[in-house]
Amino acid sequence: MKISENKLVTADYQLFVKDSNGSLELMEETTPEFPLRYLHGFGMMIPKFEELMEGKMQGENFEFSIAAKDAYGEYSEENIIDLPMNAFTADGELDRERIFKGAVVPLVDNRGQRINAEIVSIGEDTVTVDLNHPLADEDLFFKGKILDIHTPTEEELHSLISCNCGSCACEDNDCGSCGQ
C-alpha cells in the first residue's frame, strides 16, 4: 500500500539539523515503543513532510531534507512578546518551579490552539516569551523507514483526532505531554 490521503502511517525516523560546525546533529528520534503515527493529509505533520512522504510504500526507507522556510519558518523577533504577569500566576503567586527563564510553557492562542513558548525573562509586571518554534530557522534532515500504512479503524481515528498528536504516548486522550 502507498501513502496517500487518509491513510494511517507508522514510521521510525531520525531528525537532524546542522550544528554550528555544519555537521548533522540528532534532534529527535522515534523508538520501537513510540514510532511516529500520523493520519496522512490531515495536517498533523508539516505540509512539506507530507508532500515528500506521499506515494512511499510500506517497508521503504526514506531520506530527505526540508528547508527552514518549508518547515517551521524563519526565526522572527516579532514572535517575542510580553504577556501580563497574571497569565502565569495562581492565587496571585508565581509558580517558580514551573515558571522560570528558559522554561517551556504551554499557552493557548486566540484560536484555541495550544502552542509552546519559552520564557525569556520575568519582569515586575510582565513575562517575556518566545513563540518561535524551537526549530525555526533550521533546515531539517529526515531519515527513516515506513513501518505500516493502512486505512485507520474508527478507534484509531478517534484516538488520533482527539489527541491530534501522532507520536505522543497519550492514554485516555490525555495529551498534556504532547508537543507541537
C-alpha positions in Angstrom: 0.0 0.0 0.0 1.2 3.5 -0.8 1.0 6.6 1.5 -2.0 8.6 0.4 -4.6 10.9 1.9 -6.4 9.5 5.0 -4.0 6.6 5.5 -2.6 5.9 8.9 1.2 6.0 8.6 3.6 4.5 11.1 7.3 5.2 10.7 10.6 5.2 12.5 12.7 8.3 11.9 15.6 10.4 13.0 15.5 14.2 12.6 18.8 16.1 12.2 19.8 19.7 12.0 23.2 21.2 11.2 25.2 22.3 14.2 27.5 25.4 14.3 30.2 23.4 12.5 27.9 22.3 9.7 27.7 18.7 10.9 24.4 16.9 11.3 23.2 16.8 14.9 20.4 14.4 16.0 17.5 16.4 17.4 14.7 13.8 17.6 14.4 10.0 17.2 11.5 7.6 17.5 11.8 4.4 19.4 10.2 1.0 18.6 7.8 1.6 21.5 6.8 5.0 20.3 7.1 5.3 16.5 5.6 8.2 14.6 1.9 7.7 13.8 0.0 10.2 11.8 -3.0 10.5 9.5 -1.7 11.5 6.1 -3.3 14.6 4.7 -4.9 15.6 7.9 -2.4 18.4 8.8 -0.7 16.5 11.7 2.7 17.0 10.1 4.3 19.9 8.4 2.9 20.1 4.8 6.3 19.6 3.1 6.9 16.4 5.2 3.6 15.0 4.0 4.3 16.0 0.4 7.7 14.2 0.5 6.1 11.1 2.1 3.2 10.9 -0.5 3.4 7.7 -2.6 6.0 5.9 -0.5 5.5 2.2 0.2 5.4 0.2 3.4 8.9 -1.1 4.2 10.5 1.7 2.1 13.4 3.7 3.6 13.3 7.5 3.2 15.8 10.3 3.4 15.0 13.9 2.6 15.6 17.5 3.7 13.2 20.3 4.3 14.3 23.9 4.1 13.5 26.1 7.1 11.0 28.2 5.1 9.0 25.0 4.4 9.5 23.6 7.9 9.0 25.9 10.9 9.8 29.1 9.2 12.4 31.8 9.8 13.1 33.0 13.3 11.2 36.3 13.9 11.8 38.9 16.6 8.1 39.7 16.3 7.4 36.4 18.0 9.0 37.6 21.2 6.2 39.2 23.2 5.4 40.5 26.7 2.5 38.9 28.5 0.9 40.1 31.7 2.2 38.5 34.8 -1.3 37.4 35.9 -1.4 35.0 33.0 1.3 33.0 34.9 0.0 33.2 38.5 -2.3 31.2 40.6 -3.9 32.9 43.6 -1.6 35.9 42.9 1.6 33.7 43.2 4.1 32.8 40.5 4.9 29.1 40.5 8.7 29.4 40.5 9.1 25.6 40.0 7.4 25.8 36.6 7.8 29.5 35.6 11.5 30.5 35.2 13.8 31.8 32.5 14.3 29.0 29.9 11.2 27.1 30.9 8.9 26.0 28.1 5.2 26.6 29.0 2.0 25.7 27.1 -0.1 28.7 26.0 -3.4 28.9 24.1 -3.7 31.3 21.2 -6.8 33.3 20.2 -8.0 30.4 18.0 -7.8 27.9 20.9 -4.6 26.3 19.5 -2.1 25.1 22.0 1.4 26.5 21.5 4.6 26.2 23.5 6.5 29.3 24.5 9.9 29.6 26.0 10.2 32.1 28.9 12.9 34.7 28.0 12.6 36.9 31.1 10.4 37.6 34.1 9.8 41.3 34.9 7.8 43.1 37.6 4.5 43.1 35.7 5.2 41.0 32.5 6.7 37.7 31.4 8.6 37.9 28.0 8.1 34.7 26.0 9.5 33.5 22.7 6.8 32.0 20.5 9.2 30.9 17.7 9.2 27.1 17.2 12.5 25.7 18.7 13.4 24.6 15.1 12.7 27.9 13.5 15.5 28.9 11.1 16.6 25.3 10.9 16.8 23.1 7.8 15.5 19.7 8.7 17.0 16.4 7.6 14.9 13.2 8.0 16.0 9.6 7.7 13.7 6.7 8.4 11.6 3.7 7.4 7.9 3.3 6.8 6.7 0.5 9.1 3.0 0.4 8.3 0.4 2.0 6.1 -3.3 1.2 6.4 -6.8 2.6 6.4 -7.4 3.6 10.1 -10.1 2.0 12.2 -12.8 4.1 13.8 -11.0 3.7 17.1 -7.6 4.8 15.6 -9.3 7.8 14.0 -10.9 8.8 17.3 -7.7 8.5 19.2 -5.6 10.4 16.6 -8.2 13.2 16.1 -9.0 13.8 19.7 -5.3 13.9 20.5 -4.1 15.5 17.3 -0.5 14.4 18.0 0.6 11.2 16.3 3.7 10.4 18.2 2.8 11.1 21.8 2.1 8.3 24.3 -1.3 9.6 25.3 -3.6 7.5 27.3 -7.3 8.2 27.6 -6.8 11.2 25.2 -4.8 13.0 27.9 -2.3 14.9 25.8 -0.7 17.0 28.5 2.7 15.8 27.3 2.2 16.3 23.6 4.4 18.8 21.9 3.5 21.0 18.9 
